[in-house]
Amino acid sequence: MKKSGPKSQKRSGIGRRSFVKLLPAAGAAGLVVSSSPLKALAQTPTPSPTPRPSPTPLRITKEMMHNAEKVIGIELTDKQEEMALPGVNRSLDSFEVVRKMDVPLDTEPAVVFHPELPGFHVKRAAAKTKFKFGRHEPLQFKSVDDLAFATVPQLAELIRTRKVSSVELTRMYVGRLKRYGPKLLCVVTLTEDLAMKQAQDADNDLKRGRYRGPLHGIPWGAKDLFATKGIKTTWGAEPYRDQMIDYDSTVVERLRQAGAVLVAKLSMGALAQGPKWFGGVTRNPWAPNEDQTGSSGSSAGTASATSAGLVGFSIGTETLGSIVSPSSTCGVTGLRPTYGRISRYGAMGLSWTMDKVGPICRGVEDCAAALDALYGPDKRDLTVGDAPFNWTPDVPLSSLRVGYLKTEFDGAGIQPQNDQQRQQLEQRNAMYKEALSALENAGVKMTAIELPKFPTQNIRYILSAEAATAFDDITRDGRVNELSGQAPFDWPNTFRTSRFIPAVEYLRAQRARVLLMREMDQLMSQWDVFVSPAPGSASLTITNLTGQPAVCVPCGFINNLPRAIMFTGGLYDEASPLRVALAFEQATKWHTMHPKVDWA
């Protein structure tokens, strides 16, 4: 691992090169307590049973908290104490739930995290096979502008057969980024000069007979937390908006080696929370004038730009829903691989035991191709496993054991409060009924299953504790106050609140996490894939803690906005959920529907 570092302004203070390398990767913002309002979440999983509410008066008083500040070495303002106090008391409730759990003495904490348990064996073939797409009809087009919404398999064949050049594609996408990016607030830095050079290099390679593979010459966009030498990496946050890092992340390196063309650094919620960054709220191309929910996040710009046809594909990250939620919101396909599948070297760290890197694309096989180019050890990120990924798009569906979360599809637990909500629930249930029927008609046999009964929400403070640690310096020196989001459930207050999470409670939660991993290991020993709504599934929080991969694809519309369905697989077996997702994609039309991008 390098010991040299990025050049940063004095205001960015801390050793940036060591910081970025030792804190790899990020995802969506989880929050400190299970009772966070839905608008604060990057996704809306079905909640696990919550602890009893704190009594009134609060057990932790402002005076008690003020005295504790002297011990933990941080001084809050009076207003900050008032804001943090409810969260501190709610955290205490969660601590007490976890304390009552029977955690055996031999349960080790998941501090250096690997999702596989002792004795785990990779199901797939031991040998790596050459990546190949399934069959695709040749794409007919009159001009390169007709290719804006093409999938990676379609673009790859056009480039391989030299029916279109990488330079032509790159000029088209750069033009669209310039034209439509400002409206969507999805572009932080346009890398036009680099892109045109890489595109010309890709075309020159083809002329010399060197074809690098399915991503050769295809323009892509990076979530702006991946280090790019000589180009700003802002993390979407005011304190880092001028940050320069003097090396490339593994993601950037490997996609360059695959012949892909980097056209833009795309927006992300500040420090990987939601859609809001220092440039504003990234918009959903399906509702470009809506500025509250926006594209969802935190992989905001990656989903928005992919949906709007501004890039060929993009790469984001997820910690608690930052790939699944914006992909679902923007009507694109998102793959969150197994934890430790893709190196996080050179990516911003939010939660080291939960951060994952994955693609956001316009098709299932696009995601498979991106994963194939990115996965595997790099001798830098020690969490990366050495399991092969073999994509076989024609695996018989009858060979896969598929479950589905029937109670979630039925809308159990959703309590509409008025006629409008009742109508939306009916539309939702009808949409998912149609989606499940499409799967069955495609040859997928499904059995109703249930998730483990586990107080998952009460160990979510693992994420908050790690995030607060990652950004402890800016919390202590006050730069966190520069962030535009300063509401009770935004990062600044969460970082301050999480200073009150004792180390003992954090480690006990990590040990409890191992129990959850055992529960999920038992479940996945019986199933290759399970199907759920997206993102409103309890499985989203569970699997972000336990590390299983998931892929979400569009499955319909409600109120003219996209909705999605999700396929979850076993550890290091992205191929199975991708295969079932491909069957759904091929049986439906939703992936072919794109927003009308005609505004400038």
C-alpha positions as CSV (number, residue, x, y, z in Angstrom):
1,M,0.0,0.0,0.0
2,K,1.3,3.4,-1.0
3,K,2.5,5.8,1.7
4,S,2.4,8.9,-0.5
5,G,-0.8,10.9,-0.5
6,P,-3.0,13.3,-2.2
7,K,-2.4,17.0,-2.3
8,S,-5.0,18.7,-0.3
9,Q,-5.7,22.2,1.1
10,K,-4.8,22.9,4.7
11,R,-8.4,23.1,5.5
12,S,-8.7,19.4,4.7
13,G,-6.1,19.0,7.4
14,I,-5.8,15.3,8.0
15,G,-3.3,13.1,6.1
16,R,-5.5,12.6,3.0
17,R,-3.4,9.9,1.3
18,S,-3.3,7.7,4.4
19,F,-7.0,8.4,5.1
20,V,-8.3,7.4,1.7
21,K,-6.3,4.3,1.5
22,L,-7.0,3.0,5.0
23,L,-10.7,3.8,4.9
24,P,-11.7,2.2,1.6
25,A,-15.2,2.4,0.1
26,A,-18.6,3.7,0.9
27,G,-22.3,3.2,0.5
28,A,-25.6,4.7,1.5
29,A,-26.1,6.3,4.8
30,G,-27.6,4.3,7.6
31,L,-28.5,6.3,10.6
32,V,-27.8,6.0,14.3
33,V,-31.2,4.7,15.4
34,S,-33.9,2.4,14.1
35,S,-36.6,5.1,14.5
36,S,-35.1,7.3,11.8
37,P,-37.8,9.0,9.6
38,L,-38.2,7.4,6.2
39,K,-37.1,10.5,4.3
40,A,-33.7,10.3,6.0
41,L,-33.0,6.8,4.8
42,A,-31.4,6.0,1.5
43,Q,-33.8,3.1,1.4
44,T,-36.9,1.9,3.2
45,P,-36.5,-1.6,4.5
46,T,-39.3,-3.2,6.5
47,P,-38.3,-2.5,10.1
48,S,-37.4,-5.2,12.6
49,P,-39.1,-5.0,16.0
50,T,-38.0,-1.8,17.7
51,P,-37.0,-1.5,21.4
52,R,-39.4,0.1,23.8
53,P,-39.4,4.0,23.6
54,S,-37.5,5.8,26.2
55,P,-39.6,7.0,29.1
56,T,-40.4,10.6,29.8
57,P,-38.4,12.2,31.3
58,L,-35.5,11.0,29.3
59,R,-33.1,8.7,31.2
60,I,-30.0,10.5,29.7
61,T,-30.3,14.2,30.6
62,K,-28.7,17.1,28.9
63,E,-26.5,17.6,32.1
64,M,-25.4,14.0,32.0
65,M,-24.5,14.2,28.3
66,H,-22.7,17.5,28.9
67,N,-20.5,15.9,31.6
68,A,-19.8,12.9,29.4
69,E,-18.4,15.2,26.7
70,K,-15.5,16.0,29.0
71,V,-14.6,12.3,29.0
72,I,-14.9,11.7,25.3
73,G,-13.0,14.8,24.3
74,I,-15.6,16.8,22.3
75,E,-17.5,20.0,23.1
76,L,-21.0,20.4,21.7
77,T,-22.8,23.7,21.5
78,D,-26.1,24.1,23.4
79,K,-28.1,23.6,20.1
80,Q,-26.0,20.5,19.2
81,E,-26.7,19.0,22.6
82,E,-30.4,19.6,22.2
83,M,-30.4,17.9,18.8
84,A,-28.3,14.9,19.9
85,L,-30.1,14.2,23.1
86,P,-33.1,12.2,21.7
87,G,-30.7,10.1,19.5
88,V,-28.5,9.3,22.5
89,N,-31.6,8.0,24.4
90,R,-32.8,6.0,21.5
91,S,-29.4,4.4,21.1
92,L,-29.6,3.4,24.8
93,D,-32.8,1.5,24.0
94,S,-31.1,-0.4,21.2
95,F,-28.1,-1.2,23.4
96,E,-30.4,-2.8,26.0
97,V,-32.1,-5.0,23.4
98,V,-28.6,-6.3,22.2
99,R,-27.5,-6.7,25.9
100,K,-30.4,-9.1,26.5
101,M,-29.4,-11.4,23.6
102,D,-27.7,-14.7,24.4
103,V,-24.3,-14.3,22.7
104,P,-22.1,-17.3,23.4
105,L,-18.7,-16.6,24.9
106,D,-16.9,-18.1,21.9
107,T,-18.6,-15.7,19.4
108,E,-15.8,-13.6,18.0
109,P,-16.6,-10.0,17.0
110,A,-16.6,-9.2,13.2
111,V,-14.1,-6.5,13.4
112,V,-11.9,-7.6,10.4
113,F,-14.9,-8.6,8.5
114,H,-15.2,-11.5,6.0
115,P,-18.8,-12.6,5.2
116,E,-18.0,-16.3,4.8
117,L,-18.2,-18.4,8.0
118,P,-15.7,-21.2,8.8
119,G,-16.2,-24.2,6.5
120,F,-17.8,-22.1,3.7
121,H,-17.2,-23.4,0.2
122,V,-17.8,-21.6,-3.0
123,K,-20.5,-23.3,-5.0
124,R,-19.3,-22.3,-8.5
125,A,-16.7,-23.9,-10.7
126,A,-13.2,-23.5,-9.4
127,A,-11.7,-22.4,-12.7
128,K,-12.3,-19.0,-14.3
129,T,-14.0,-19.1,-17.7
130,K,-13.9,-16.4,-20.4
131,F,-16.8,-13.9,-20.1
132,K,-19.4,-14.2,-22.8
133,F,-22.7,-12.5,-23.3
134,G,-25.9,-14.4,-24.1
135,R,-27.6,-14.0,-27.5
136,H,-28.6,-10.4,-28.4
137,E,-30.3,-9.1,-31.5
138,P,-28.1,-6.7,-33.6
139,L,-29.0,-3.1,-32.7
140,Q,-30.3,-1.0,-35.6
141,F,-29.5,2.7,-35.5
142,K,-29.3,5.7,-37.9
143,S,-26.9,7.9,-35.9
144,V,-24.8,7.5,-32.8
145,D,-27.3,9.6,-30.9
146,D,-29.7,6.7,-31.2
147,L,-27.4,4.7,-28.9
148,A,-27.8,6.8,-25.8
149,F,-29.9,4.2,-24.0
150,A,-28.2,1.1,-25.5
151,T,-27.0,-1.6,-23.2
152,V,-23.4,-2.7,-22.7
153,P,-23.9,-5.9,-24.8
154,Q,-25.3,-3.9,-27.6
155,L,-22.6,-1.2,-27.5
156,A,-19.9,-3.9,-27.1
157,E,-20.9,-5.6,-30.3
158,L,-21.0,-2.4,-32.2
159,I,-17.5,-1.4,-31.1
160,R,-16.1,-4.9,-31.6
161,T,-17.4,-5.0,-35.1
162,R,-16.3,-1.4,-35.7
163,K,-19.8,-0.3,-36.7
164,V,-19.3,2.6,-34.2
165,S,-16.1,4.0,-32.7
166,S,-15.3,4.7,-29.1
167,V,-14.6,8.3,-30.1
168,E,-18.0,8.7,-31.6
169,L,-19.7,7.2,-28.5
170,T,-17.7,9.3,-26.2
171,R,-18.5,12.5,-28.0
172,M,-22.1,11.6,-27.9
173,Y,-22.2,10.9,-24.1
174,V,-20.0,13.9,-23.3
175,G,-22.5,16.1,-25.2
176,R,-25.4,14.6,-23.3
177,L,-23.6,15.1,-20.0
178,K,-23.1,18.8,-20.9
179,R,-26.7,19.2,-22.1
180,Y,-28.6,17.3,-19.5
181,G,-26.3,17.0,-16.5
182,P,-26.9,20.5,-15.2
183,K,-30.7,19.9,-14.9
184,L,-30.1,16.6,-13.1
185,L,-27.3,17.9,-10.9
186,C,-25.6,14.6,-11.5
187,V,-22.1,15.7,-12.7
188,V,-19.4,16.9,-10.4
189,T,-16.5,16.8,-12.8
190,L,-16.6,16.2,-16.6
191,T,-13.4,14.4,-17.6
192,E,-13.6,15.2,-21.3
193,D,-9.9,15.5,-22.1
194,L,-9.1,12.2,-20.4
195,A,-12.2,10.5,-22.0
196,M,-11.3,11.6,-25.6
197,K,-7.7,10.3,-25.1
198,Q,-8.9,7.0,-23.7
199,A,-11.5,6.6,-26.5
200,Q,-8.8,7.3,-29.2
201,D,-6.6,4.7,-27.5
202,A,-9.4,2.2,-27.5
203,D,-10.0,2.7,-31.2
204,N,-6.3,2.5,-32.0
205,D,-6.1,-0.8,-30.1
206,L,-8.9,-2.2,-32.2
207,K,-7.1,-1.2,-35.4
208,R,-4.0,-3.1,-34.1
209,G,-6.2,-6.2,-33.5
210,R,-6.2,-5.8,-29.7
211,Y,-9.7,-6.2,-28.2
212,R,-9.7,-5.9,-24.4
213,G,-13.2,-7.4,-23.8
214,P,-16.8,-6.4,-23.4
215,L,-16.1,-3.0,-21.9
216,H,-13.6,-2.0,-24.5
217,G,-14.3,1.6,-25.6
218,I,-17.5,2.0,-23.6
219,P,-17.9,5.4,-21.7
220,W,-18.6,5.1,-18.0
221,G,-19.1,7.3,-15.0
222,A,-17.7,7.0,-11.5
223,K,-19.3,7.9,-8.2
224,D,-17.2,10.8,-6.9
225,L,-15.6,8.8,-4.1
226,F,-13.2,6.8,-6.3
227,A,-9.7,8.3,-6.4
228,T,-8.7,9.6,-9.8
229,K,-5.2,10.9,-10.1
230,G,-5.1,14.5,-11.3
231,I,-8.9,14.9,-11.0
232,K,-10.8,16.1,-8.0
233,T,-12.5,13.5,-5.8
234,T,-14.9,15.5,-3.7
235,W,-17.0,12.9,-1.8
236,G,-19.9,15.3,-2.5
237,A,-19.0,17.2,0.7
238,E,-18.1,20.8,1.3
239,P,-14.9,20.2,3.3
240,Y,-13.5,18.0,0.4
241,R,-14.7,19.9,-2.7
242,D,-11.2,20.7,-3.8
243,Q,-9.6,17.4,-2.7
244,M,-7.0,16.0,-5.1
245,I,-5.7,12.4,-4.5
246,D,-2.4,11.4,-6.2
247,Y,-3.3,7.9,-7.3
248,D,-6.1,5.9,-8.9
249,S,-8.4,3.6,-7.1
250,T,-8.5,-0.1,-8.1
251,V,-11.8,0.5,-9.8
252,V,-10.4,3.2,-12.0
253,E,-7.3,1.1,-12.8
254,R,-9.2,-2.0,-13.7
255,L,-11.7,-0.3,-15.9
256,R,-8.9,1.5,-17.7
257,Q,-7.2,-1.9,-18.2
258,A,-10.6,-3.2,-19.6
259,G,-10.6,-0.5,-22.2
260,A,-13.5,1.5,-20.7
261,V,-13.6,5.3,-21.0
262,L,-14.1,7.5,-18.0
263,V,-16.3,10.4,-19.0
264,A,-17.4,11.9,-15.6
265,K,-17.1,11.9,-11.9
266,L,-20.8,11.7,-10.8
267,S,-22.5,13.2,-7.8
268,M,-23.1,11.4,-4.5
269,G,-24.9,12.4,-1.4
270,A,-22.4,14.2,0.9
271,L,-20.1,11.6,2.6
272,A,-22.5,8.9,1.1
273,Q,-25.8,10.0,2.5
274,G,-28.9,10.5,0.3
275,P,-29.0,12.6,-2.9
276,K,-27.9,16.0,-1.5
277,W,-24.4,17.2,-2.2
278,F,-22.7,20.6,-2.2
279,G,-24.2,21.2,-5.7
280,G,-27.8,20.5,-4.7
281,V,-30.1,17.5,-4.8
282,T,-29.5,15.1,-7.7
283,R,-32.7,14.6,-9.7
284,N,-34.5,11.6,-10.9
285,P,-34.8,11.8,-14.7
286,W,-38.4,10.5,-14.4
287,A,-39.2,13.5,-12.2
288,P,-36.5,16.1,-12.9
289,N,-38.4,19.0,-11.2
290,E,-38.8,17.1,-7.9
291,D,-36.1,18.2,-5.5
292,Q,-36.7,16.4,-2.2
293,T,-36.5,12.7,-2.8
294,G,-34.6,13.3,-6.0
295,S,-32.7,10.3,-7.4
296,S,-32.3,8.8,-3.9
297,G,-28.8,8.0,-2.8
298,S,-26.1,7.9,-2.0
299,S,-25.0,6.6,-5.5
300,A,-27.2,9.5,-6.8
301,G,-25.5,10.7,-9.9
302,T,-24.6,7.2,-11.1
303,A,-28.2,6.1,-11.1
304,S,-29.5,9.4,-12.5
305,A,-26.9,9.6,-15.3
306,T,-27.4,5.9,-16.3
307,S,-31.1,6.3,-16.4
308,A,-31.0,9.4,-18.5
309,G,-28.6,7.9,-21.1
310,L,-25.7,10.1,-20.2
311,V,-23.2,7.2,-19.8
312,G,-22.8,3.6,-21.0
313,F,-22.7,2.3,-17.4
314,S,-21.6,3.5,-14.0
315,I,-20.0,2.3,-10.8
316,G,-21.4,3.1,-7.3
317,T,-21.1,1.9,-3.8
318,E,-23.5,0.6,-1.1
319,T,-23.4,0.3,2.6
320,L,-27.1,0.1,3.5
321,G,-28.9,0.6,0.2
322,S,-26.9,3.1,-1.9
323,I,-27.0,1.0,-5.1
324,V,-30.4,-0.6,-4.6
325,S,-32.3,2.5,-3.6
326,P,-31.3,4.9,-6.4
327,S,-31.4,2.1,-9.0
328,S,-35.0,1.4,-8.0
329,T,-35.9,5.0,-7.9
330,C,-34.4,5.8,-11.3
331,G,-35.6,2.7,-13.1
332,V,-32.2,1.1,-13.8
333,T,-30.5,-2.2,-12.8
334,G,-28.1,-2.2,-9.8
335,L,-25.8,-5.0,-8.6
336,R,-24.6,-5.0,-5.1
337,P,-22.0,-7.8,-5.1
338,T,-20.9,-9.9,-2.2
339,Y,-19.0,-7.9,0.5
340,G,-15.3,-8.2,-0.4
341,R,-15.9,-9.0,-4.1
342,I,-14.5,-5.8,-5.5
343,S,-11.5,-3.9,-4.0
344,R,-12.4,-0.7,-2.2
345,Y,-8.8,0.6,-2.4
346,G,-8.8,4.3,-3.2
347,A,-12.5,4.7,-2.3
348,M,-13.9,6.8,0.5
349,G,-14.5,4.8,3.6
350,L,-17.7,5.1,5.5
351,S,-18.2,1.7,7.2
352,W,-15.3,-0.6,6.7
353,T,-17.2,-3.8,7.5
354,M,-20.2,-2.9,5.3
355,D,-19.0,-0.9,2.3
356,K,-19.3,-2.6,-1.1
357,V,-18.6,-1.5,-4.7
358,G,-21.0,-2.4,-7.6
359,P,-22.3,-1.4,-11.0
360,I,-25.4,0.5,-12.0
361,C,-26.5,-0.2,-15.6
362,R,-29.3,-0.5,-18.0
363,G,-29.4,-4.3,-18.1
364,V,-28.5,-7.4,-16.2
365,E,-25.7,-8.6,-18.4
366,D,-24.2,-5.1,-18.3
367,C,-23.8,-5.6,-14.5
368,A,-22.3,-9.1,-15.1
369,A,-19.7,-7.6,-17.5
370,A,-18.7,-4.8,-15.1
371,L,-18.4,-7.3,-12.2
372,D,-16.2,-9.6,-14.3
373,A,-13.8,-6.7,-15.0
374,L,-13.6,-5.5,-11.4
375,Y,-13.7,-8.5,-9.1
376,G,-10.8,-10.3,-7.3
377,P,-7.8,-9.6,-5.1
378,D,-5.6,-6.6,-5.7
379,K,-3.1,-7.1,-2.8
380,R,-4.4,-3.8,-1.4
381,D,-7.8,-4.5,0.1
382,L,-7.4,-7.5,2.4
383,T,-11.2,-8.1,2.6
384,V,-11.3,-9.2,-1.1
385,G,-12.0,-12.9,-1.6
386,D,-10.4,-15.1,-4.3
387,A,-13.6,-16.8,-5.5
388,P,-14.1,-17.0,-9.3
389,F,-17.1,-15.3,-11.0
390,N,-18.3,-17.3,-14.0
391,W,-21.2,-15.9,-16.0
392,T,-23.4,-18.5,-17.7
393,P,-26.5,-16.8,-19.0
394,D,-28.1,-20.1,-20.2
395,V,-28.0,-22.0,-16.9
396,P,-31.4,-23.9,-16.7
397,L,-33.7,-22.1,-14.3
398,S,-35.0,-25.5,-13.2
399,S,-31.6,-26.1,-11.6
400,L,-32.0,-23.2,-9.2
401,R,-33.7,-23.3,-5.9
402,V,-35.7,-20.0,-5.7
403,G,-37.7,-18.7,-2.7
404,Y,-39.7,-15.5,-2.4
405,L,-40.8,-13.3,0.5
406,K,-44.5,-13.7,0.2
407,T,-45.5,-11.6,3.2
408,E,-43.5,-8.7,1.8
409,F,-45.0,-9.0,-1.7
410,D,-48.5,-9.1,-0.1
411,G,-47.8,-5.8,1.7
412,A,-48.1,-7.2,5.1
413,G,-47.4,-4.6,7.7
414,I,-48.3,-1.7,5.4
415,Q,-51.2,0.3,7.0
416,P,-52.7,2.8,4.6
417,Q,-54.1,5.9,6.3
418,N,-56.3,7.3,3.6
419,D,-57.9,6.5,0.3
420,Q,-54.9,7.6,-1.7
421,Q,-52.6,5.3,0.2
422,R,-55.0,2.4,-0.1
423,Q,-55.1,3.0,-3.9
424,Q,-51.3,3.0,-4.0
425,L,-51.2,-0.2,-2.0
426,E,-53.6,-1.8,-4.4
427,Q,-51.4,-0.7,-7.4
428,R,-48.3,-1.9,-5.6
429,N,-49.7,-5.4,-4.9
430,A,-51.1,-5.7,-8.5
431,M,-47.7,-4.7,-9.9
432,Y,-45.8,-7.3,-7.8
433,K,-48.4,-10.0,-8.6
434,E,-47.8,-9.4,-12.3
435,A,-44.0,-9.5,-11.8
436,L,-44.2,-12.8,-9.9
437,S,-46.4,-14.2,-12.7
438,A,-43.9,-13.1,-15.3
439,L,-41.2,-15.0,-13.4
440,E,-43.3,-18.1,-13.2
441,N,-44.1,-18.0,-16.8
442,A,-40.4,-17.7,-17.6
443,G,-39.9,-21.0,-15.9
444,V,-38.9,-19.9,-12.3
445,K,-40.5,-22.1,-9.7
446,M,-40.7,-20.2,-6.4
447,T,-41.5,-21.3,-2.8
448,A,-42.6,-18.9,-0.1
449,I,-39.9,-18.4,2.6
450,E,-39.3,-16.2,5.6
451,L,-36.3,-14.2,6.8
452,P,-34.7,-15.0,10.1
453,K,-36.4,-13.4,13.2
454,F,-33.6,-11.1,14.4
455,P,-33.5,-7.6,15.9
456,T,-31.4,-6.4,13.0
457,Q,-32.3,-2.7,13.4
458,N,-30.8,-2.8,16.8
459,I,-27.3,-3.5,15.5
460,R,-27.4,-0.9,12.8
461,Y,-25.3,1.3,15.0
462,I,-22.3,-0.6,13.8
463,L,-22.5,1.5,10.7
464,S,-22.9,4.8,12.6
465,A,-20.0,4.0,14.9
466,E,-17.7,3.2,12.0
467,A,-18.9,6.3,10.0
468,A,-18.3,8.5,13.1
469,T,-14.9,7.1,13.4
470,A,-14.1,7.6,9.7
471,F,-15.0,11.3,10.0
472,D,-14.0,11.9,13.6
473,D,-11.4,14.5,12.6
474,I,-13.9,16.8,10.9
475,T,-16.4,16.3,13.7
476,R,-13.8,17.4,16.2
477,D,-12.5,20.4,14.3
478,G,-15.9,21.6,13.3
479,R,-15.6,21.2,9.5
480,V,-18.6,18.8,9.6
481,N,-20.6,22.0,10.2
482,E,-19.8,23.0,6.6
483,L,-22.1,20.3,5.3
484,S,-25.4,21.6,3.9
485,G,-27.3,18.9,5.6
486,Q,-27.6,19.8,9.3
487,A,-31.0,18.2,10.3
488,P,-31.2,15.8,13.2
489,F,-30.8,12.7,11.0
490,D,-28.0,14.1,8.7
491,W,-24.4,13.0,9.1
492,P,-23.2,15.9,11.3
493,N,-25.6,15.1,14.2
494,T,-25.2,11.3,13.6
495,F,-21.4,11.6,13.9
496,R,-21.8,13.6,17.1
497,T,-24.4,11.3,18.5
498,S,-22.3,8.2,17.7
499,R,-19.5,9.5,19.9
500,F,-21.6,8.2,22.7
501,I,-21.6,4.6,21.5
502,P,-19.3,2.7,23.9
503,A,-16.7,0.4,22.3
504,V,-18.1,-2.5,24.4
505,E,-21.5,-2.0,22.8
506,Y,-20.0,-1.8,19.3
507,L,-18.1,-5.0,19.7
508,R,-21.0,-6.8,21.3
509,A,-23.1,-5.8,18.2
510,Q,-20.4,-7.2,16.0
511,R,-20.6,-10.5,17.8
512,A,-24.4,-10.4,17.5
513,R,-23.8,-9.8,13.8
514,V,-22.1,-13.2,13.6
515,L,-25.2,-14.8,15.0
516,L,-27.2,-13.1,12.2
517,M,-24.6,-14.4,9.7
518,R,-25.2,-17.9,10.9
519,E,-29.0,-17.5,10.5
520,M,-28.5,-16.3,6.9
521,D,-26.0,-19.0,6.2
522,Q,-28.6,-21.6,7.3
523,L,-31.3,-19.9,5.1
524,M,-29.1,-19.7,2.0
525,S,-28.0,-23.3,2.4
526,Q,-31.6,-24.1,1.3
527,W,-31.9,-21.6,-1.5
528,D,-29.8,-20.3,-4.4
529,V,-31.9,-17.1,-4.8
530,F,-34.7,-15.4,-3.1
531,V,-37.0,-12.7,-4.5
532,S,-38.2,-9.6,-2.7
533,P,-39.6,-6.1,-3.3
534,A,-37.0,-3.4,-3.7
535,P,-36.0,-1.4,-1.8
536,G,-38.8,-2.0,0.8
537,S,-37.6,-5.3,2.1
538,A,-36.2,-6.2,5.5
539,S,-33.6,-8.3,3.6
540,L,-31.9,-5.1,2.5
541,T,-30.6,-4.3,6.0
542,I,-29.9,-7.9,6.8
543,T,-27.8,-8.7,3.7
544,N,-25.9,-5.5,3.9
545,L,-24.8,-6.7,7.4
546,T,-24.2,-10.3,6.3
547,G,-22.7,-9.7,2.9
548,Q,-24.9,-11.6,0.4
549,P,-25.2,-10.1,-3.1
550,A,-28.4,-8.7,-4.6
551,V,-29.5,-7.3,-8.0
552,C,-32.5,-5.1,-8.5
553,V,-34.3,-4.5,-11.8
554,P,-37.3,-2.4,-12.8
555,C,-40.6,-4.1,-12.6
556,G,-43.3,-1.5,-13.2
557,F,-44.5,2.0,-12.5
558,I,-46.7,3.6,-9.8
559,N,-47.7,7.2,-10.3
560,N,-45.5,7.3,-13.4
561,L,-42.4,6.5,-11.3
562,P,-40.3,3.3,-11.6
563,R,-40.5,0.5,-9.1
564,A,-38.2,-2.5,-8.7
565,I,-37.9,-6.2,-7.7
566,M,-34.8,-7.7,-6.1
567,F,-33.0,-11.0,-6.4
568,T,-30.6,-12.0,-3.6
569,G,-28.1,-14.9,-3.7
570,G,-25.5,-16.7,-1.7
571,L,-22.0,-15.4,-0.9
572,Y,-19.8,-15.1,-3.9
573,D,-22.6,-16.4,-6.1
574,E,-23.7,-13.3,-8.0
575,A,-24.3,-15.5,-11.0
576,S,-27.5,-17.1,-9.6
577,P,-29.4,-14.0,-8.8
578,L,-28.2,-12.4,-12.1
579,R,-29.5,-15.4,-14.0
580,V,-33.0,-15.2,-12.4
581,A,-33.0,-11.4,-12.9
582,L,-32.0,-12.0,-16.6
583,A,-35.0,-14.3,-17.0
584,F,-37.3,-11.6,-15.6
585,E,-35.7,-9.0,-17.8
586,Q,-36.2,-11.1,-20.9
587,A,-39.8,-11.8,-20.0
588,T,-40.8,-8.2,-19.5
589,K,-40.4,-4.8,-21.1
590,W,-39.5,-2.6,-18.2
591,H,-35.8,-2.4,-18.9
592,T,-36.6,-1.0,-22.3
593,M,-38.5,2.0,-21.0
594,H,-36.5,5.2,-20.5
595,P,-37.3,8.7,-19.3
596,K,-38.1,11.4,-21.9
597,V,-34.9,13.4,-21.8
598,D,-35.8,16.4,-23.9
599,W,-35.0,19.3,-21.6
600,A,-31.8,21.3,-21.6
